Every structure is written in structure tokens, then in C-alpha cells.
């Protein structure tokens, strides 16, 4: 009964934990690192082909983004998640594969000119599509038997449509331990989705600490704050360009804009248009509209029962094709453009920035977190020149930020979630926070609130039965390792070899005829390449 911490340790992204119990190998999340990669993450200690199942907290790429890579290395188990998470992953993993392949094409085109080595993407579209077929959906509060001795339940954590904390009961040799993985704990009073639901008991808790060092400002009246920004921009004859995450944040914006339009708060610009220019955001919005029961909050359900779509309104337009996207910038009419990605490092938003950053009449409105080093953070921090598509753009547009729009609980929200346990857990593991934040929150709940709290580094192995650390991971800065993102062809070959070993093991007990044929095929392949 062991838990190994692999990702999101003293970092915000790359969530991944490995549970070994009842003879099974289970991953909780399998996320991609995003933004600045500060520390080395340990690899899973077993070949991917030996992983039996994955439990997924939610669809965001920093929790789900490496699932297709796991598949490409031989994983063939089931991926368990809520039905809304499964639906969102359908679009997000396809989009991630598209980005991986585009980046590989760009790097290889550039590298070929420089005589460099071929860049291999983490995975391709076939891997993503095969991964999507492995999802098995569950609903909130449905307790199910994963394997003999292992039971699981997903609890609404209010971060994103379908997001969940995961309760896991493990019984070995008449000893039962309950582990709770918080996932990303949601902010309260978010539009559309419900507030976090609280859990009352656990032996061990693995919890996030993204905003563990501060509290959010008093939530503003978003309609009142957004209305003058729209009014002023349209009055100047400019465009309001909003870089937005396609899943979650875009739908929240539509919720607020619907209210503004319903109340006719914008004067002189009747029926102003709002463009969603992100195929993924459009698909995600459709998923939000289909996943209502059990996911939407009371306010949104009241609108639905009254025949009102909470995230649709007159003047809403969508751009799916590249030509439709380009046409937006050739339309001189003042408008709102919502496009991904939220940090401006990829996607169609970069084209809209190219067409609007230099315009004094336009506004760029940031509505989400901007990681250090991202293009969005650089613009927000006041850089006067930005390079896009090889062209230097002078930043003349009004740069604004809508404060308070956060899908994460703040320090008080995290503490409220933790203090909902009627009895203090045996140990609280603090993860998913920047290094200083992670350590500060750990010290606070340990020294001031009396929890047995610990912030592990990647590679830490913990014995859940004995409540003791078997191996303590080290703080390894990323500079001390090779760039694993640029995986070599040889590394992919090694992965394929590991997968072959797993396939051989799974064919134990097959007919002599089939095994002989398999052996002959392997030997023929070896004869061809053993040179």
C-alpha cells in the first residue's frame, strides 16, 4: 500500500500520483507540465503497459495531458472520470495532440535547415483518439468497486464542469485506509457550476495549494466591472479582445455577457457582436449545454427551467474554420473577440493580438492566470513591443485585467475544505503549488492549525499502512537534466520494447499455435534489425 508522488510537487502543473495497492498499479492524474518547468519529475517506476487504471480529477491539460503519451507507451487500462470530464477530455486531448504535431512540424522544419536532430512529439492524433476510447464515466457520489479491495468515489469540487475530488478506500490484509485526492479545489460562487462539496473523513489527504499564500480580493460585481470596459472600447470604435481558456473561463464570460445584454447595459451599440474564435471553446460550450443535470448550480438551473440558455444570447457568433477566423479581423465593426489560448502562447488569439495590440482604440482584457514567461504575462507586465509571426508589434492597446475571476480556492477556501474533515487526517500532503507557496501553506496548516502536513518532492514514496516515508524525493532543479520534452526517436524505440514485453506477458496461456506464430514474428523482426 504505497503512494509515490511524481508530478505537481512544489509546482503547479504536471499532476501525477502513483498508487500501488492490492496488486494493482493506479495513477491519479497524468498531467502535462505547462509554463516554466522548475524541477525534475521522476518517471513512473513501472512500464506504462503495467499500469492498470487511471483516475482523473478533471479535464485540464495539467492533469490529463500526458494520457495519450501513456497510451503510446503501452497503457491499455481504463481511465475513470466523471461523464463531463470524459466529454471535455474528448476535445482537449485531440486539441493537445494537434498542438504537439504542429510544434513537431515547426521544429523539424526549422531544425532541418540547421541540420539538427528530428523532434518527436509526445504523441499524435491516433494516440489521443485511442486514449479517448478508454474512458469509463461515472457520476458524482457513485461509489464503485475498481478492483477487489479498492473502492472509489468522485465528489464535486467546484473547479470546472465535471471536476472532482477522488475518495479511494484501500483494504489489504484486513487493514483499510482511505486516501482523498483533492484535485483542484474550486472557488466559491462561480457561475454555472456548484460550490465545492466537502468530505468528512480520510486517513490521508493529498491537497492542492495553488493560492495557499493569499486570499482573493472581495469578489467584484463582474457585470458592473465588465460593462464599462465593453462600453468604453466600443465607443472608441475598437475591439475588445479577451484571451480566454477554452474550457471553463470562456463559458463564464458568456454567462456575464448574457446578463449585460439582457439588462441592456451597453448604450449606443445595440446587438453588438461577440465572436468565439476557438473551435475547442465552441465544442466545450456545447458540452456545457448538454451536461446540466447534476453539474449546474441552482441559479443556472433556474434559468434552464425558465427556458433560458445561461450561456447564449443574440449577437453571439462562432468561428470554426480558418477563413471564418480571418474574416473577424476584416470586419471593421467594433466587437468582442474571445479566443484561446488564455496565456496567448498558442492558438488563434495570437492573430487577434497581431491585429489589435497596435490599435489605441482596442482593449486587451485578461481574465485568467498568466504564468511567468508566457506572452500574456509579458503583455500584462507592460512590455512595449511584442514579436508575433516574425513581426514586431508596438503595444498601444489598452491593457486591462478583470480581477477576481479565478477557478481556484484561495487560502481561506483551502482551509475551509481541509477543516471540513471531522477528524484530522493522519497526514496531509501538500502539492500543486509554486515552491514558496507550497512550503508556506504546509507550514501554516502544520504550525498554526495542528495538521501533520508534509510537502513532498517528486520521487517521494510513502507507506500508507505504516504512515511512514519510505523514500524522500530530492529538490532537483530542471537544469540538471536533459530536456525530456524533446524525446528522441531512440527513447520511443525503448518504450516500444517495454510495450512488447507487456504484450508477451498478457499472451501467457494462449494456444501453442498463436504463441509459436508470435515468436516467429518477433524473431523475424529481430533478425532484420540485429545488425
C-alpha positions in Angstrom: 0.0 0.0 0.0 2.3 2.7 -1.3 1.8 6.2 -2.8 4.5 7.7 -5.0 4.5 11.5 -5.8 5.5 12.1 -9.3 4.2 15.5 -10.6 2.8 18.8 -9.2 5.3 18.6 -6.4 6.4 22.1 -5.4 5.0 23.1 -8.8 1.5 24.0 -10.1 1.3 21.7 -13.1 2.0 18.2 -14.2 -0.2 16.5 -11.6 0.5 12.8 -11.3 0.5 10.3 -8.4 1.1 6.5 -8.4 -0.8 4.3 -6.0 0.3 0.7 -5.6 -2.2 -1.4 -3.8 -3.9 -4.8 -3.8 -1.5 -5.9 -6.5 -2.7 -3.1 -8.8 -0.9 -0.1 -10.3 -3.1 3.0 -10.4 -2.3 6.6 -11.5 -4.2 9.5 -10.1 -4.0 12.1 -12.9 -1.4 12.1 -15.7 -0.8 15.8 -16.4 1.4 17.8 -18.6 3.8 20.4 -17.2 3.0 23.9 -18.5 4.8 27.2 -18.3 8.2 27.2 -16.6 9.4 23.7 -15.6 11.4 24.3 -12.4 12.1 20.8 -11.1 12.7 17.3 -12.5 9.8 15.0 -12.2 10.5 11.3 -11.7 9.2 8.8 -14.2 6.6 6.2 -13.3 8.6 3.3 -11.7 6.9 0.7 -13.9 6.4 0.4 -17.7 3.2 2.0 -18.9 1.9 -1.4 -20.0 1.8 -2.4 -16.3 -0.5 0.5 -15.3 -3.9 -1.0 -14.6 -6.0 2.2 -14.4 -6.0 5.9 -14.2 -8.3 8.0 -12.0 -8.8 11.5 -13.4 -9.8 14.5 -11.3 -10.7 16.8 -14.2 -10.0 17.6 -17.8 -7.5 20.4 -17.6 -4.3 19.5 -19.5 -2.0 19.9 -16.5 -4.0 16.9 -15.1 -4.9 14.9 -18.2 -2.4 16.0 -20.9 0.0 13.0 -20.8 -2.7 10.3 -21.0 -2.1 9.8 -24.8 1.7 9.6 -24.2 0.9 6.9 -21.6 -1.1 5.1 -24.2 1.7 5.4 -26.8 4.0 3.7 -24.3 1.7 0.7 -23.9 -1.0 1.6 -21.3 -4.3 -0.3 -22.1 -6.3 0.0 -18.9 -9.4 2.1 -18.2 -9.5 5.8 -17.4 -12.1 6.6 -14.8 -13.6 10.1 -14.6 -17.0 11.9 -14.4 -19.1 11.9 -17.5 -18.5 15.7 -18.0 -14.7 15.2 -17.6 -14.8 12.4 -20.2 -16.7 14.6 -22.6 -14.3 17.5 -22.1 -11.2 15.3 -22.5 -12.6 14.2 -25.9 -11.9 17.7 -27.2 -9.0 18.7 -25.0 -6.8 15.7 -25.8 -7.5 16.0 -29.5 -6.5 19.7 -29.3 -3.4 18.8 -27.4 -2.4 16.2 -30.0 -2.9 18.8 -32.7 -0.6 21.2 -30.9 2.0 18.5 -30.3 2.1 17.7 -34.0 2.1 21.3 -35.1 5.0 22.0 -32.8 6.9 19.0 -34.1 6.4 20.1 -37.7 7.6 23.6 -37.0 10.6 22.4 -35.0 11.6 19.9 -37.6 11.2 22.4 -40.4 13.5 24.8 -38.5 15.8 22.0 -37.4 16.3 20.6 -40.9 17.6 24.0 -42.0 20.1 24.0 -39.1 21.0 20.3 -39.5 19.5 19.4 -36.2 18.0 16.1 -34.9 14.4 15.2 -35.6 12.0 16.3 -32.9 9.4 13.7 -32.0 6.1 14.9 -30.5 5.0 13.4 -27.1 2.1 11.8 -29.0 0.0 12.1 -32.1 -3.7 12.2 -33.0 -4.0 8.4 -33.2 -2.8 8.2 -29.7 -5.3 10.8 -28.5 -8.2 9.2 -30.2 -7.3 5.7 -28.8 -7.0 7.2 -25.4 -10.4 8.8 -25.6 -12.0 5.4 -26.2 -10.5 4.1 -22.9 -12.6 6.5 -20.7 -15.2 5.0 -18.4 -17.7 7.5 -17.0 -19.1 7.8 -13.5 -21.4 10.3 -11.8 -20.8 12.3 -8.6 -21.3 10.4 -5.3 -21.4 7.0 -7.1 -19.2 4.6 -5.1 -17.9 1.8 -7.3 -15.6 -1.2 -6.9 -12.5 -0.5 -9.0 -10.8 -3.8 -8.0 -11.0 -6.3 -5.2 -10.0 -4.2 -2.1 -10.2 -0.9 -3.9 -13.4 1.4 -3.9 -13.6 4.8 -5.5 -16.0 7.8 -5.4 -15.9 11.2 -7.2 -17.1 14.2 -5.3 -17.9 17.6 -6.9 -15.0 20.0 -6.1 -16.4 23.0 -8.0 -13.4 23.9 -10.1 -14.6 23.0 -13.6 -17.5 21.3 -15.1 -17.1 17.6 -14.0 -14.1 18.3 -11.7 -13.8 16.1 -8.7 -12.0 15.2 -5.5 -11.4 11.4 -5.5 -12.0 9.2 -2.5 -10.2 5.9 -2.5 -10.7 3.1 0.0 -7.9 0.5 0.0 -8.2 -2.7 2.0 -5.2 -5.1 2.3 -5.0 -7.9 4.9 -8.0 -6.6 6.8 -6.5 -3.1 7.1 -8.4 -0.3 5.3 -7.1 3.2 4.6 -8.9 6.0 2.9 -7.0 8.4 0.7 -8.5 11.6 -0.7 -7.0 13.5 -3.7 -8.4 17.0 -3.6 -7.9 17.7 -7.3 -8.1 21.5 -7.9 -10.4 22.9 -5.3 -12.9 25.4 -6.7 -13.6 29.0 -5.8 -17.0 29.6 -4.3 -19.8 31.4 -6.1 -18.6 30.7 -9.6 -21.2 31.0 -12.3 -22.7 27.8 -13.8 -21.1 25.2 -11.5 -21.7 24.3 -7.9 -19.6 25.2 -4.9 -17.1 22.6 -3.7 -18.7 19.7 -1.8 -16.9 18.8 1.4 -15.7 15.5 2.6 -15.9 14.5 6.3 -13.3 11.7 6.8 -10.0 10.4 5.5 -6.8 8.8 6.7 -4.7 10.7 4.2 -5.3 13.8 2.1 -3.4 14.9 -0.9 -4.4 18.5 -1.5 -3.6 21.4 -3.8 -2.1 24.7 -2.7 -2.2 27.0 -5.8 -3.4 30.1 -3.8 -2.2 28.9 -0.4 -0.4 32.1 0.3 -3.1 34.6 -0.3 -6.8 35.4 -0.4 -8.7 36.6 -3.4 -10.0 40.1 -3.3 -13.6 40.6 -2.4 -15.4 39.2 -5.5 -16.4 42.2 -7.6 -19.7 42.6 -9.3 -18.4 41.1 -12.6 -21.3 42.6 -14.6 -20.6 46.1 -13.2 -16.8 45.8 -13.8 -17.1 44.3 -17.3 -19.8 46.7 -18.6 -17.7 49.9 -18.6 -14.8 48.1 -20.3 -17.1 47.0 -23.1 -18.8 50.4 -23.3 -15.5 52.4 -23.5 -13.9 50.1 -26.1 -17.0 50.1 -28.4 -17.3 53.9 -28.0 -13.7 54.3 -29.2 -14.6 52.1 -32.2 -12.1 49.4 -31.2 -12.3 45.7 -30.4 -12.4 44.1 -27.0 -10.0 41.1 -27.3 -10.2 38.6 -24.5 -7.6 35.8 -24.3 -9.5 33.1 -22.6 -9.1 29.4 -21.7 -11.4 27.5 -24.0 -12.9 25.3 -21.2 -14.5 26.9 -18.2 -13.4 30.6 -18.5 -15.0 31.2 -21.9 -18.3 29.9 -20.7 -18.2 32.1 -17.5 -17.6 35.1 -19.8 -20.6 34.2 -21.9 -22.7 33.9 -18.7 -21.8 37.5 -17.7 -22.2 39.0 -21.2 -25.6 37.4 -21.5 -26.6 39.3 -18.3 -25.2 42.5 -19.7 -27.2 42.1 -22.9 -30.3 41.1 -21.1 -30.2 44.2 -18.9 -29.4 46.4 -21.9 -26.4 48.0 -20.1 -24.4 48.9 -23.2 -25.7 52.1 -24.7 -25.4 53.1 -28.4 -24.3 49.7 -29.6 -27.4 47.6 -29.8 -26.9 44.0 -30.7 -23.1 44.3 -30.5 -21.5 41.1 -31.7 -19.4 38.6 -29.6 -17.2 36.2 -31.5 -16.0 32.9 -30.0 -12.9 32.2 -32.2 -11.8 28.8 -30.9 -13.1 25.5 -32.2 -12.3 23.9 -28.8 -14.2 26.6 -26.9 -17.2 26.1 -29.2 -17.2 22.4 -28.6 -16.7 22.9 -24.9 -19.7 25.3 -24.8 -21.8 22.6 -26.4 -20.7 20.2 -23.8 -21.6 22.7 -21.0 -25.1 23.0 -22.6 -25.5 19.2 -22.6 -24.2 18.4 -19.2 -26.7 20.3 -17.0 -28.3 17.9 -14.5 -26.0 17.2 -11.6 -23.4 19.8 -12.7 -25.1 23.2 -12.9 -25.7 25.4 -9.8 -29.2 26.5 -8.6 -29.1 29.8 -10.4 -28.2 28.3 -13.8 -30.8 25.5 -13.3 -33.5 28.1 -12.6 -32.7 29.8 -15.9 -32.8 26.5 -17.7 -36.2 25.7 -16.2 -37.4 29.1 -17.4 -36.3 28.2 -21.0 -33.2 30.5 -20.9 -29.8 29.2 -22.0 -27.4 30.7 -19.4 -24.5 31.0 -22.0 -26.2 32.1 -25.2 -27.6 35.4 -26.4 -28.4 37.4 -29.6 -25.3 38.5 -31.4 -23.2 35.5 -30.4 -21.1 34.3 -33.3 -18.7 31.4 -33.7 -15.7 31.0 -35.9 -14.8 27.4 -36.7 -12.8 27.5 -39.9 -9.6 29.4 -40.5 -11.4 31.6 -43.1 -14.1 32.4 -40.6 -11.4 33.4 -38.1 -9.6 35.6 -40.6 -12.9 37.3 -41.5 -13.3 38.6 -38.0 -10.3 41.0 -38.4 -11.5 42.2 -41.7 -14.8 43.3 -40.1 -14.5 47.0 -39.1 -17.5 46.9 -36.8 -16.5 47.2 -33.0 -16.9 43.8 -31.3 -15.8 41.4 -28.6 -13.4 38.6 -29.6 -13.0 35.7 -27.2 -10.2 33.4 -28.3 -7.7 30.8 -26.9 -5.2 30.2 -25.6 -5.7 32.0 -22.3 -2.0 32.8 -21.9 -1.5 33.7 -25.5 1.2 31.2 -26.2 -0.7 29.3 -28.9 -3.9 29.4 -30.8 -5.8 31.9 -32.8 -5.6 34.6 -30.1 -2.1 35.4 -31.4 -3.6 36.5 -34.7 -6.1 38.8 -33.0 -3.3 40.3 -30.9 -1.3 41.0 -34.0 -4.3 42.9 -35.5 -5.2 44.7 -32.3 -2.2 45.3 -30.0 -1.1 48.3 -32.1 -4.5 49.9 -32.0 -5.1 52.6 -29.4 -8.8 52.1 -29.7 -8.8 48.4 -28.9 -8.6 46.8 -25.4 -6.9 43.5 -24.4 -8.7 42.1 -21.4 -7.0 39.4 -19.3 -9.4 37.2 -17.3 -7.2 34.4 -16.1 -3.9 33.5 -14.5 -0.8 34.3 -16.6 2.2 32.1 -15.9 5.7 33.6 -15.7 7.3 33.6 -19.2 4.0 33.4 -21.1 3.2 36.0 -23.7 0.1 37.1 -21.8 2.2 37.8 -18.7 4.7 39.9 -20.7 1.9 42.0 -22.2 0.2 42.3 -18.7 3.6 43.4 -17.2 3.8 46.3 -19.7 6.2 45.2 -22.5 6.1 47.9 -25.1 7.0 45.6 -28.1 5.9 42.1 -28.8 7.1 39.9 -31.6 4.3 37.9 -33.4 4.8 35.7 -36.5 8.2 37.4 -37.1 6.8 40.9 -36.9 7.4 43.4 -34.1 4.2 44.9 -32.8 4.1 48.1 -30.8 1.7 47.7 -27.8 -0.7 50.7 -28.0 -3.9 49.0 -27.0 -5.4 49.4 -23.5 -4.3 46.5 -21.4 -6.8 45.6 -18.7 -7.4 42.8 -16.2 -10.6 41.6 -14.7 -9.8 40.8 -11.1 -11.3 38.1 -9.1 -12.1 35.6 -11.9 -10.4 32.5 -10.5 -11.4 28.9 -10.7 -9.2 28.1 -7.7 -10.0 28.4 -4.0 -7.9 31.0 -2.1 -6.1 30.3 1.2 -9.3 30.6 3.2 -11.1 28.3 0.8 -8.4 25.7 1.0 -8.5 25.8 4.8 -12.3 25.6 4.8 -12.1 22.5 2.6 -9.4 20.9 4.9 -11.3 21.8 8.1 -14.4 20.0 6.9 -12.8 16.7 8.0 -14.4 15.9 11.3 -11.2 14.3 12.5 -7.7 15.4 11.4 -6.2 13.0 8.8 -3.1 11.0 9.8 -1.2 13.1 7.3 -1.8 15.9 4.8 0.3 16.0 1.7 0.5 19.5 0.1 1.1 19.6 -3.6 0.2 21.7 -6.7 1.7 25.0 -5.7 4.7 27.0 -6.5 7.7 26.1 -4.3 7.4 29.0 -1.9 3.6 28.8 -1.8 3.6 25.1 -1.2 6.0 25.4 1.7 4.3 28.4 3.2 0.9 26.7 3.2 2.4 23.5 4.6 4.0 25.4 7.5 0.7 27.3 8.2 -1.5 24.2 8.4 1.2 22.4 10.4 2.3 25.0 12.8 -0.9 27.1 13.3 -3.6 24.6 12.6 -2.0 21.4 14.0 -2.1 19.2 11.0 0.6 16.6 10.3 1.5 18.2 7.0 4.3 17.5 4.5 5.2 18.9 1.1 6.9 16.1 -0.9 9.2 16.5 -3.9 8.9 14.2 -6.9 10.0 10.7 -6.2 8.8 10.6 -2.6 7.4 7.1 -1.7 5.1 6.8 1.2 3.8 3.6 3.1 0.1 4.2 3.7 -0.3 1.3 6.0 2.5 2.3 8.4 2.2 6.1 7.9 5.9 6.5 7.1 8.1 7.8 4.3 10.0 5.0 2.5 12.0 7.3 0.3 12.2 11.1 0.3 12.4 12.8 -3.1 15.0 15.4 -3.7 14.8 19.0 -4.9 16.3 18.6 -8.4 16.3 21.8 -10.5 15.4 21.2 -14.1 18.9 22.5 -15.2 20.4 19.2 -14.0 18.6 17.1 -16.6 18.3 16.8 -20.3 15.1 18.3 -21.9 12.8 15.3 -21.8 10.2 17.1 -23.9 12.3 16.7 -26.9 12.1 12.9 -26.8 14.5 11.2 -29.1 13.4 8.5 -31.6 15.6 6.1 -29.7 13.6 6.7 -26.5 10.4 5.9 -28.3 12.0 2.7 -29.5 12.8 1.7 -25.9 9.2 2.4 -24.9 8.1 0.2 -27.8 10.3 -2.6 -26.4 8.8 -2.2 -23.0 5.3 -2.4 -24.5 6.3 -5.6 -26.4 7.4 -7.3 -23.1 4.0 -6.4 -21.7 2.1 -7.8 -24.7 4.1 -11.0 -24.3 3.1 -11.3 -20.7 -0.6 -10.8 -21.5 -0.5 -13.6 -24.0 0.6 -16.2 -21.4 -1.8 -19.1 -21.6 -2.5 -18.6 -25.3 -2.7 -21.5 -27.7 0.6 -23.1 -28.8 -0.2 -22.2 -32.4 -0.7 -18.5 -31.6 2.3 -18.3 -29.4 4.5 -20.0 -32.0 3.3 -17.6 -34.6 4.0 -14.6 -32.3 7.5 -16.0 -31.5 8.3 -16.3 -35.2 7.2 -12.8 -35.9 9.4 -11.4 -33.1 12.4 -13.4 -34.2 11.9 -12.3 -37.8 11.9 -8.7 -36.6 15.0 -9.2 -34.5 16.8 -10.9 -37.5 16.0 -7.8 -39.6 17.4 -5.3 -37.1 20.1 -7.3 -35.3 23.0 -6.0 -37.4 
